[in-house]
Amino acid sequence: MYQITEEQRMLRKKLREFVDREVLPMAQSYEQSRAFPRALFSQLGDLGYLDMNYFNRRPDARYEGIDSAIILEELARGLPSMALSMSPHVQCMNLIALEGTESLRSRVVPAALRGEHVLAFAITEASGGSDALGIDTTAAFDGDGWILNGEKCWITSAGSADGYVVSAKSATSGRYRDVSLFYVDANTPGLDASFRAELIGMRNSPTGSVRMRNCKVPIDCLIGHENSAYGQMKVLLNEGRFDMAALAVGIAQGALENTVRHTSRSGHFGRTLATYQGVSFQVARMYEKIFVARNSLYTVAEMFRDQQRATMEVAALKLFASEMCVEVCRTAVQLHGAKGLSQYTDADRYFRDAQMLTIGEGSSEVCQIVISGKLYHTDLENY
Ligand SMILES: Cc1cc2nc3c(=O)[nH]c(=O)nc-3n(C[C@H](O)[C@H](O)[C@H](O)COP(=O)(O)OP(=O)(O)OC[C@H]3O[C@@H](n4cnc5c(N)ncnc54)[C@H](O)[C@@H]3O)c2cc1C
């Protein structure tokens, strides 16, 4: 096991107690409500768990590297969709803290840290999310602000967020890489985030569209320089892939614990299921996979903390961890028998939530494109 520090062990213990007490007993009713758990989100802000950081982008942050991985893992063990909404929130907050204008920073960052102001990251468009720079949304400068037009799809926290970081092509440039990032307040006239997709999982993290029709944002809402989003998005995508791997480890851990409990209690002919090696060996393989994924997660977390380039490593981590999670959750359902197929059991919930991880933030295929592209020295960076 990767040697975590005593402080990190304590952080995990505190989070586990919090999740066992405040989240897991409510997980079923949260899921049935399909609502974004806003009160829980601000509670996480009050407890300081949103104060995460990677690549030393916000040097005064409380949690960095492995600490951040532990927070996401443990929250995903409780309510994966809550941890999913945290990922773009923290990424956008750190981006604005680092590259936003002074006025935007002071408007958004303190409230986001407290969990009072929820942030979402809107890149994907109807033409397909795998090409993150294939953007039709436009931004035109009109003298005292930017006018945004376009539609983003499959956006985490759409409709619940208070502000969106949106990628758009500068209307005056035809170059593929000339993309900029803007902060768009949810109340901006012309913004409509009312469409919500009904997904099979992650039901407490609303996923929907953000339509912008002549949405005018002030000058100070440009994040960084005009046409600088290519570099910003490469960092953000790496962070997002890392977060999905942390979620994968946490969900798989939840599914494992659940399966150990179930197979220790249920059985036939006076024996528990766990006493059959055909069952206990499958549980052992679940642990083995989680162990390997968690170690890789912490290795990449250390690379992030040391500000090393880790594009290929994070793609490999995300690919392995997300596929591992789907497999572990499938085994968990199998070992629960018909109970595992029943709606609103933990086994069923983890299984459905896990499916998102092989698609969002660079699908398994895109991760393989990144890795093979690096291996063969070709420039496929725009994935
Ligand atoms: C729950 C959820 C939350 C999300 N949250 C956000 C968010 O907050 N912000 C945001 O901007 N987006 C978000 N997304 C969108 C997500 O990033 C995209 O779904 C993802 O990038 C894949 O894009 P796509 O769904 O359009 O699939 P497509 O790009 O259309 O791909 C379809 C399939 O083709 C494969 N494929 C595509 N290109 C290639 C290729 N060159 N070679 C081989 N295979 C290929 C893909 O791997 C995939 O299997 C979210 C998605 C989900 C499901």
PDBQT file of the ligand as one rigid body, heavy atoms in Angstrom, charges set to zero:
ROOT
HETATM    1  C1  LIG A 401     -22.529  12.410 -16.369  1.00  0.00    +0.000 C 
HETATM    2  C2  LIG A 401     -21.789  13.278 -17.344  1.00  0.00    +0.000 A 
HETATM    3  C3  LIG A 401     -21.308  14.516 -16.907  1.00  0.00    +0.000 A 
HETATM    4  C4  LIG A 401     -20.624  15.364 -17.794  1.00  0.00    +0.000 A 
HETATM    5  N1  LIG A 401     -20.197  16.586 -17.351  1.00  0.00    +0.000 NA
HETATM    6  C5  LIG A 401     -19.627  17.451 -18.235  1.00  0.00    +0.000 A 
HETATM    7  C6  LIG A 401     -19.268  18.779 -17.816  1.00  0.00    +0.000 A 
HETATM    8  O1  LIG A 401     -19.416  19.154 -16.637  1.00  0.00    +0.000 OA
HETATM    9  N2  LIG A 401     -18.744  19.619 -18.742  1.00  0.00    +0.000 N 
HETATM   10  C7  LIG A 401     -18.556  19.248 -20.049  1.00  0.00    +0.000 A 
HETATM   11  O2  LIG A 401     -18.093  20.076 -20.815  1.00  0.00    +0.000 OA
HETATM   12  N3  LIG A 401     -18.888  18.002 -20.472  1.00  0.00    +0.000 NA
HETATM   13  C8  LIG A 401     -19.421  17.100 -19.603  1.00  0.00    +0.000 A 
HETATM   14  N4  LIG A 401     -19.772  15.828 -20.016  1.00  0.00    +0.000 N 
HETATM   15  C9  LIG A 401     -19.570  15.467 -21.406  1.00  0.00    +0.000 C 
HETATM   16  C10 LIG A 401     -18.403  14.497 -21.561  1.00  0.00    +0.000 C 
HETATM   17  O3  LIG A 401     -17.180  15.182 -21.395  1.00  0.00    +0.000 OA
HETATM   18  C11 LIG A 401     -18.561  13.840 -22.920  1.00  0.00    +0.000 C 
HETATM   19  O4  LIG A 401     -19.673  12.956 -22.813  1.00  0.00    +0.000 OA
HETATM   20  C12 LIG A 401     -17.323  13.054 -23.331  1.00  0.00    +0.000 C 
HETATM   21  O5  LIG A 401     -16.251  13.916 -23.595  1.00  0.00    +0.000 OA
HETATM   22  C13 LIG A 401     -17.613  12.208 -24.595  1.00  0.00    +0.000 C 
HETATM   23  O6  LIG A 401     -18.192  13.005 -25.569  1.00  0.00    +0.000 OA
HETATM   24  P1  LIG A 401     -19.586  12.573 -26.258  1.00  0.00    +0.000 P 
HETATM   25  O7  LIG A 401     -20.490  12.073 -25.195  1.00  0.00    +0.000 OA
HETATM   26  O8  LIG A 401     -20.052  13.705 -27.063  1.00  0.00    +0.000 OA
HETATM   27  O9  LIG A 401     -19.206  11.341 -27.152  1.00  0.00    +0.000 OA
HETATM   28  P2  LIG A 401     -18.521  11.410 -28.590  1.00  0.00    +0.000 P 
HETATM   29  O10 LIG A 401     -17.360  12.320 -28.587  1.00  0.00    +0.000 OA
HETATM   30  O11 LIG A 401     -19.577  11.614 -29.605  1.00  0.00    +0.000 OA
HETATM   31  O12 LIG A 401     -17.993   9.915 -28.698  1.00  0.00    +0.000 OA
HETATM   32  C14 LIG A 401     -18.886   8.811 -28.858  1.00  0.00    +0.000 C 
HETATM   33  C15 LIG A 401     -18.060   7.519 -28.794  1.00  0.00    +0.000 C 
HETATM   34  O13 LIG A 401     -17.089   7.517 -29.844  1.00  0.00    +0.000 OA
HETATM   35  C16 LIG A 401     -15.796   7.342 -29.301  1.00  0.00    +0.000 C 
HETATM   36  N5  LIG A 401     -14.839   8.156 -30.056  1.00  0.00    +0.000 N 
HETATM   37  C17 LIG A 401     -14.911   9.478 -30.330  1.00  0.00    +0.000 A 
HETATM   38  N6  LIG A 401     -13.844   9.870 -31.065  1.00  0.00    +0.000 NA
HETATM   39  C18 LIG A 401     -13.095   8.754 -31.258  1.00  0.00    +0.000 A 
HETATM   40  C19 LIG A 401     -11.881   8.495 -31.946  1.00  0.00    +0.000 A 
HETATM   41  N7  LIG A 401     -11.202   9.445 -32.575  1.00  0.00    +0.000 N 
HETATM   42  N8  LIG A 401     -11.396   7.228 -31.943  1.00  0.00    +0.000 NA
HETATM   43  C20 LIG A 401     -12.061   6.228 -31.299  1.00  0.00    +0.000 A 
HETATM   44  N9  LIG A 401     -13.207   6.416 -30.636  1.00  0.00    +0.000 NA
HETATM   45  C21 LIG A 401     -13.731   7.656 -30.619  1.00  0.00    +0.000 A 
HETATM   46  C22 LIG A 401     -15.904   7.813 -27.868  1.00  0.00    +0.000 C 
HETATM   47  O14 LIG A 401     -14.912   7.230 -27.064  1.00  0.00    +0.000 OA
HETATM   48  C23 LIG A 401     -17.277   7.365 -27.493  1.00  0.00    +0.000 C 
HETATM   49  O15 LIG A 401     -17.234   6.018 -27.132  1.00  0.00    +0.000 OA
HETATM   50  C24 LIG A 401     -20.411  14.946 -19.141  1.00  0.00    +0.000 A 
HETATM   51  C25 LIG A 401     -20.861  13.685 -19.556  1.00  0.00    +0.000 A 
HETATM   52  C26 LIG A 401     -21.540  12.861 -18.687  1.00  0.00    +0.000 A 
HETATM   53  C27 LIG A 401     -22.008  11.519 -19.164  1.00  0.00    +0.000 C 
ENDROOT
TORSDOF 0
